[in-house]
């Protein structure tokens, strides 16, 4: 007999086994699934793992697209999804190992998801009602040993019930609302997969409201007057003190007064010092937003990378809402470990010479502290290394001293009109030293001047401008907005945004609501507004917290949700055909917009559109056969319209994505930007095209000839399509990366 410790992931199993083993754990496997046998203080222990959720919710009896449905249960994931078939062997190993175990300990991630994973393995695979619970925030040996020595006698039942209730609640909403939308489309004889959910609907509404605000924006013209001048110690740029003139006459009157002046004088000089406190430690949301700001790494990918760093023991648990680093984590010990890494040695030495007190934030998390590095060294590169460096430097910066900055304002008098020049510089770097290149502050130091000093005016300009529409949400700022509104959880928000993209509700790097997304919101607002009710979603979020704190029962929350959904769906069904018709119209309009590049470059009456034909994808004028304009495009990669025209030839541009590489290219194969070859290559092209030189294909008996595509010129076999051999031309510049 032995104690069975159950972890959430394979790497966590290895870390825990290595930490607890008196000597070295013995690795065994069954059906290629590893588990570890070891002795800890002479006690027999087996450490085995799940691979995330081994169980998922499903209907007890399939009802097709009928709704509402609430008769659901936990099922092994491999029975529901082909993608989850690999989980069966992990489940089988846990069932096998549980038969000879006399003690069970859950060591899954300490949060609601980890608790649900452990609970399901415990009751369905191991046939146990309860187990001991290890709680830790890092997969380091000291933390694991401490968690084992202070193991809790039971699992965290409040957390488990809250997590399970959330799964049931999200399934109720997701399956029923999605079926309702799909059924509305089917009711008019069409079919399209659409989805909505408890958080997805309100999230989409937020994006659509922003899009409508942008579309409704009416720019207003204004004028500004600026001045460029020299003083003894340098140059100045200044703007009239009124800043924006909303009446052109007023701006012209002042401009007439100053435009011919060749000198002014310094009327006043003001200097203001201010301190800039160190940043707060990273919680998941601020890590995601900062990673997007400095690296343009999406929130979803940041979470994935951070999770990998955690399972490798390099950082603490990333799915946290806390901005607090407690003393218990051992600031000095972490610093001493970081000092072993050459990158950080000098910085850490500087920190260790002062008192270590972090600038903790206000946000807390009952399960985990803010994200911090453990100091463990492992070889990492690429995006993992970037995210790790960001976390380390943020950790160090929180212990730094405040930075001191100085703002300088110079008032310049030109014919009794005051122009203002402002600049800000850093006087004492403080925490900036530790955060390094991630400090994004403009340094604009003005030349030293004194009152009444002459300013030699080089030029004055009156500039016509207009107000700009509000900015769209980025993938990072929308997650911040969802957190502010208490919609979703720190772990699910990135996935919700990903779903909006996959369903075609939003597009673009900055979230632009598509016609389908806009029409879906408009239709639901008209016929079934409670699906988008943000307050209702927040209400259930608060109730989930109360379940976790054991102030409410999950069954009562689910009963309320069933009643709400039954009423909502009953009203939805009455208007199904109207909803379906509106949504289908939006789908057609979305397709039209997403496939249209712009006016035809030849006939100028038709529009160039993306098409699919017998031989693959191409671009053609929609006035065919009157206009036979066509352009070839690659058959591999995702192709999208870019809404931009080429600066060289004014043809439309498209974006092509292959894996993580995105290129924006002009559709015109004759575009001057694609003829950018060196002299040697130009001569070779000319010789081949004129038949002066033959270049044999290395794959067949054909010749290589010059072919052209959206990427530019290249060598292709004359026997195409029988032989598809191609070669790059030397001296050709690559297309623009996004």
Residue pairs with C-beta under 8 A, 6 or more apart in sequence:
1 44
1 100
1 101
1 102
2 37
2 44
2 45
2 46
2 100
2 101
2 102
2 103
3 43
3 44
3 45
3 46
3 101
3 102
3 103
3 104
3 105
4 45
4 46
4 48
4 97
4 98
4 101
4 103
4 104
4 105
4 126
5 16
5 45
5 46
5 47
5 48
5 105
5 107
5 134
6 48
6 49
6 50
6 94
6 104
6 105
6 106
6 107
6 108
6 118
6 121
6 122
6 126
6 131
7 13
7 16
7 47
7 48
7 49
7 50
7 107
7 108
8 49
8 50
8 52
8 107
8 108
8 109
8 114
8 117
8 118
9 49
9 50
9 51
9 52
9 311
10 34
10 49
10 51
11 139
11 311
11 312
12 49
12 107
12 139
12 311
13 34
13 35
13 36
13 47
13 48
13 49
14 34
14 36
15 139
15 144
15 311
15 313
16 47
16 107
16 139
16 144
17 25
17 36
17 38
17 47
18 24
18 25
18 141
19 139
19 140
19 141
19 144
19 145
20 38
20 40
20 45
20 47
20 144
20 145
20 148
21 36
21 38
21 39
21 40
22 38
22 39
22 40
22 41
22 42
23 38
23 39
24 38
25 36
25 37
25 38
25 47
26 36
26 37
26 38
27 34
27 35
27 36
28 34
28 35
28 36
28 37
29 35
30 89
30 92
30 93
30 96
31 89
31 92
31 93
32 89
33 89
33 90
33 92
33 93
34 49
35 46
35 47
35 48
35 49
35 93
35 97
36 46
36 47
36 48
37 44
37 45
37 46
38 45
38 46
38 47
39 45
40 148
46 97
46 101
47 107
48 93
48 94
48 97
49 90
50 87
50 90
50 91
50 94
50 108
50 117
50 121
51 86
51 87
51 90
52 87
52 117
53 77
53 113
53 116
53 117
53 120
54 76
54 77
54 87
54 90
54 91
54 94
54 117
54 120
54 121
54 125
55 74
55 75
55 76
55 77
55 120
55 121
55 124
56 74
56 75
56 76
56 77
56 80
56 81
56 84
57 72
57 73
57 74
57 75
57 167
57 168
57 171
58 72
58 73
58 75
58 79
58 80
59 69
59 71
59 72
59 175
60 71
60 72
60 73
61 71
63 69
65 179
65 182
65 183
65 186
66 179
67 175
67 176
67 179
67 180
67 183
67 569
68 176
68 562
68 565
68 566
68 569
69 175
69 176
69 179
70 172
70 562
72 168
72 171
72 172
74 120
74 124
76 87
76 88
76 91
76 124
77 84
77 87
78 84
78 85
78 86
78 87
78 88
78 91
91 125
94 121
94 125
94 126
95 125
95 126
98 104
98 125
98 126
98 127
98 128
101 126
103 132
104 122
104 126
104 128
104 131
104 132
105 131
105 132
105 133
105 134
105 148
105 151
106 115
106 118
106 119
106 121
106 122
106 131
106 132
106 133
106 134
106 155
107 134
107 136
107 147
108 114
108 115
108 117
108 118
109 117
109 317
109 319
110 135
110 136
110 137
110 156
110 317
110 367
110 368
111 159
111 317
111 319
111 367
111 368
111 491
112 159
112 160
112 162
112 163
112 166
112 489
112 548
113 163
113 319
113 491
115 155
115 156
115 159
115 160
115 163
116 160
116 163
116 164
116 167
118 131
118 133
118 155
118 160
119 155
119 160
119 163
119 164
122 128
122 129
122 130
122 131
122 155
123 129
130 154
130 155
131 154
131 155
132 151
132 152
132 153
132 154
132 155
133 151
133 152
133 153
133 154
133 155
133 156
134 144
134 147
134 148
134 151
134 152
135 147
135 150
135 152
135 156
135 367
136 143
136 144
136 146
136 147
137 143
137 316
137 317
137 320
137 329
137 368
137 369
138 310
138 313
138 315
138 316
138 317
138 374
139 310
139 311
139 312
139 313
140 313
140 374
140 376
157 550
158 547
158 548
158 549
158 550
159 367
159 548
161 547
161 548
161 553
161 554
162 544
162 545
162 547
162 548
162 554
164 554
165 544
165 547
165 554
165 557
165 558
166 489
166 544
168 554
168 558
169 198
169 540
169 544
169 557
169 558
169 561
170 197
170 198
170 199
172 558
172 561
172 562
172 565
173 196
173 197
173 198
173 561
173 565
174 195
174 196
174 197
174 198
174 200
176 565
176 569
177 195
177 196
177 197
177 201
177 531
178 194
178 195
178 196
178 197
180 569
180 572
180 573
180 576
181 194
181 195
181 196
181 520
181 579
181 583
182 191
182 192
182 193
182 194
183 576
183 580
184 572
184 576
184 577
184 579
184 580
184 583
185 191
185 192
185 194
185 580
185 583
185 584
186 580
187 576
187 577
187 580
188 577
188 580
188 581
188 584
190 580
190 584
192 583
192 584
192 587
193 503
194 503
194 520
194 583
195 499
195 503
196 204
196 520
196 524
196 531
197 496
197 499
198 537
198 540
199 482
199 487
199 488
199 492
199 496
199 537
200 496
200 499
200 500
201 524
201 531
201 532
201 537
202 485
202 487
202 532
202 533
202 534
202 537
203 478
203 482
203 487
203 488
203 496
203 497
203 500
204 500
204 505
204 506
204 513
204 517
204 520
204 521
204 532
205 521
205 525
205 532
205 534
206 473
206 478
206 481
206 482
206 485
207 473
207 478
207 500
207 505
207 506
207 511
207 513
207 517
208 513
208 517
208 518
208 521
208 522
210 470
210 472
210 473
210 511
210 513
211 472
211 512
211 513
211 517
211 518
212 518
213 469
213 470
214 469
214 470
214 472
217 469
217 470
219 466
219 467
219 468
219 469
220 246
220 466
220 467
221 248
221 464
221 465
221 466
222 244
222 245
222 246
222 464
222 465
222 466
222 467
223 244
223 245
223 248
223 251
223 462
223 463
223 464
223 465
224 239
224 240
224 243
224 244
224 245
224 251
224 462
224 463
224 465
225 239
225 240
225 245
225 251
225 254
225 255
225 258
225 419
225 460
225 461
225 462
225 463
226 237
226 238
226 239
226 240
226 419
226 460
226 461
226 463
227 236
227 237
227 238
227 239
227 240
227 258
227 264
227 412
227 414
227 419
227 457
227 459
227 460
227 461
228 235
228 236
228 237
228 457
228 458
228 459
228 460
228 461
229 235
229 236
229 238
229 264
229 412
229 455
229 456
229 457
229 458
230 236
230 455
230 456
230 458
231 266
231 447
231 449
231 453
231 454
231 455
231 456
232 447
232 449
232 453
233 447
233 448
233 449
234 446
234 447
235 447
236 410
236 412
236 421
236 446
236 447
236 455
237 421
238 410
238 412
238 419
238 420
238 421
239 419
239 420
239 421
240 254
240 417
240 418
240 419
240 420
241 411
241 417
241 418
241 419
241 420
242 254
245 251
245 254
251 462
252 462
254 417
255 460
255 462
257 415
257 417
258 414
258 415
258 417
258 460
259 460
259 462
261 414
261 415
261 457
261 460
262 456
262 457
263 414
263 454
263 455
263 456
263 457
264 412
264 413
264 414
264 415
264 419
264 454
264 455
264 457
265 412
265 413
265 452
265 453
265 454
265 455
266 410
266 411
266 412
266 413
266 449
266 450
266 451
266 452
266 453
266 455
267 411
267 412
267 413
267 418
267 451
268 409
268 410
268 411
268 451
269 408
269 409
269 410
269 411
269 449
269 450
269 451
270 408
270 409
270 411
271 406
271 407
271 408
271 409
272 406
272 407
272 408
272 409
273 404
273 405
273 406
273 407
273 427
274 404
274 405
274 406
274 407
275 402
275 403
275 404
275 405
276 402
276 403
276 404
276 405
276 430
276 431
277 359
277 402
278 359
278 397
278 398
278 399
278 400
278 401
278 402
278 430
278 431
279 359
279 394
279 397
279 398
279 431
279 435
280 286
280 323
280 359
280 360
280 361
280 370
280 398
281 322
281 323
281 324
281 325
281 358
281 359
281 360
281 361
281 369
281 370
281 371
281 372
281 394
281 395
281 398
282 290
282 323
282 370
282 371
282 391
282 394
282 395
283 320
283 321
283 322
283 323
283 361
283 363
283 365
283 370
283 371
283 490
284 303
284 306
284 318
284 319
284 320
284 321
284 371
284 490
284 491
285 321
285 479
285 480
285 483
285 490
285 493
286 323
287 302
287 306
287 318
287 371
287 387
287 390
287 391
287 394
288 299
288 302
288 303
288 476
288 479
288 494
289 299
289 476
289 477
289 479
289 480
290 390
290 394
290 438
291 297
291 299
291 302
291 386
291 387
291 390
291 476
292 298
292 299
292 302
292 474
292 475
292 476
293 440
293 476
294 390
294 437
294 438
294 440
295 383
295 386
295 387
295 390
297 305
297 383
297 386
297 387
298 475
298 494
299 475
299 476
299 479
299 493
299 494
299 497
300 475
300 494
300 495
300 497
300 498
301 383
302 387
302 494
303 318
303 319
303 491
303 494
305 383
305 384
305 387
306 315
306 318
306 371
306 387
306 391
307 318
307 319
308 384
309 315
309 318
309 380
309 384
309 387
309 388
309 391
310 316
310 317
310 318
312 376
312 378
312 380
313 374
313 376
313 378
314 373
314 374
314 376
314 378
314 380
314 388
315 371
315 372
315 373
315 374
315 388
315 391
316 329
316 368
316 369
316 370
316 371
316 372
316 373
316 374
317 367
317 368
317 371
318 371
319 368
319 490
319 491
320 365
320 367
320 368
320 369
320 370
320 371
320 490
321 363
321 364
321 365
321 490
322 363
322 364
322 365
322 368
322 369
322 370
323 360
323 361
323 362
323 363
323 364
323 370
324 360
324 361
324 363
324 364
324 369
324 370
325 331
325 358
325 360
325 369
325 370
325 372
325 395
325 398
326 369
329 369
329 372
331 356
331 358
331 399
332 352
332 356
333 375
334 372
334 373
334 374
334 375
334 395
335 348
335 351
335 352
335 356
335 375
336 348
336 352
336 375
337 374
337 375
337 376
338 344
338 348
338 373
338 375
338 392
338 396
339 345
339 348
339 349
339 352
340 375
340 377
341 377
343 389
344 392
344 396
347 396
347 433
347 434
348 396
350 433
351 396
351 399
351 400
351 434
354 399
354 401
356 399
357 399
358 398
358 399
359 398
359 399
360 370
360 398
361 370
366 548
371 391
372 391
372 395
373 388
373 391
373 392
373 395
380 388
390 438
393 434
393 435
393 436
393 438
394 435
394 438
396 434
396 435
397 431
397 432
397 434
397 435
398 431
399 431
399 434
400 430
400 431
400 432
400 433
400 434
400 435
401 428
401 430
401 431
402 430
402 431
403 426
403 428
403 429
403 430
403 431
403 432
404 426
404 427
404 428
404 430
405 424
405 425
405 426
405 427
405 441
406 424
406 425
406 426
406 427
407 422
407 423
407 424
408 422
408 423
408 424
408 425
408 445
408 446
409 420
409 421
409 422
410 420
410 421
410 422
410 446
410 449
411 418
411 419
411 420
412 418
412 419
412 420
412 421
412 455
414 455
414 457
414 460
421 446
422 444
422 446
423 444
423 445
423 446
424 441
424 442
424 443
424 444
425 443
425 444
425 445
426 432
426 441
426 443
432 439
432 441
471 510
472 508
472 510
472 511
472 512
473 481
473 510
473 511
474 509
474 510
474 511
475 494
475 497
475 509
475 511
478 497
478 511
479 493
479 494
479 497
482 488
482 493
482 496
483 490
483 493
485 534
485 538
486 538
486 541
486 542
487 493
487 534
487 537
487 538
487 541
488 496
497 506
497 511
500 506
500 511
500 517
501 507
504 514
504 516
504 517
504 590
505 513
505 514
505 516
505 517
505 520
506 512
506 513
506 514
506 517
507 514
507 594
507 640
509 738
513 521
514 590
514 593
514 594
515 586
515 589
515 590
515 593
516 583
516 586
516 587
516 589
516 590
518 586
519 582
519 583
519 585
519 586
519 589
520 583
520 586
521 532
522 582
523 579
523 582
523 583
523 586
524 531
524 532
524 579
525 532
526 582
527 571
527 572
527 575
527 578
527 579
528 568
528 571
528 572
528 575
528 579
530 536
530 564
530 568
531 568
531 572
536 564
540 557
540 561
543 552
543 557
543 560
544 557
546 552
547 553
547 554
547 557
572 579
594 640
594 641
595 609
595 610
595 611
595 641
596 607
596 608
596 609
596 641
597 607
597 608
597 609
597 610
597 619
597 641
597 652
597 654
597 667
598 607
598 608
598 645
598 652
599 606
599 607
599 608
600 606
600 607
600 608
600 621
600 623
600 627
600 629
601 608
601 629
601 650
601 651
601 652
601 668
602 621
602 627
602 629
603 621
603 623
603 626
603 627
603 629
605 623
605 627
606 621
606 622
606 623
606 624
606 626
606 627
606 629
607 621
607 622
608 619
608 620
608 621
608 622
608 629
608 631
608 652
608 667
609 619
609 620
609 621
609 622
610 617
610 619
610 633
610 639
610 641
611 617
611 618
611 619
611 620
612 618
616 635
617 633
617 634
617 635
617 639
618 630
618 631
618 632
618 633
619 630
619 631
619 632
619 633
619 654
619 667
620 629
620 630
620 631
621 627
621 628
621 629
621 630
631 667
631 668
631 669
631 710
632 669
632 709
632 710
633 639
633 654
633 656
633 667
633 710
634 656
634 709
634 710
634 711
636 658
637 656
637 657
637 658
638 656
638 657
638 658
639 654
639 655
639 656
640 654
640 655
640 657
641 652
641 654
641 655
642 652
642 653
642 654
642 655
642 664
644 652
644 653
644 664
645 651
645 652
645 653
646 652
646 653
646 666
646 668
646 671
646 673
647 673
648 666
648 671
648 672
648 673
649 666
649 668
649 670
649 671
649 672
649 673
651 666
651 667
651 668
651 671
652 666
652 667
653 664
653 665
653 666
653 667
654 664
654 665
654 667
654 710
655 662
655 663
655 664
655 665
655 738
656 662
656 663
656 665
656 710
657 663
661 737
662 737
662 738
663 711
663 735
663 736
663 737
663 738
664 735
664 736
664 738
665 710
665 711
665 735
665 736
666 673
666 674
666 710
667 710
668 674
669 708
669 709
669 710
669 712
669 713
670 708
674 708
674 711
674 712
674 713
674 732
675 712
675 713
676 732
676 733
677 685
677 713
677 729
677 731
677 732
678 730
678 731
680 730
680 731
681 729
681 730
681 731
681 732
684 693
684 729
685 706
685 713
685 729
686 692
687 693
688 694
688 695
688 704
688 705
688 706
689 706
694 703
695 703
695 704
695 715
696 702
696 703
696 704
697 703
697 704
697 717
697 718
697 719
697 723
697 725
698 725
699 717
699 723
699 725
700 717
700 719
700 722
700 723
700 725
701 719
702 717
702 718
702 719
702 723
703 717
703 718
704 715
704 716
704 717
704 718
704 725
704 727
705 715
705 716
705 717
705 718
706 713
706 714
706 715
706 716
707 713
707 714
707 715
707 716
707 726
708 714
710 735
711 735
712 729
712 732
712 735
713 729
713 732
714 726
714 727
714 728
714 729
715 726
715 727
715 728
715 729
716 725
716 726
717 723
717 724
717 725
717 726
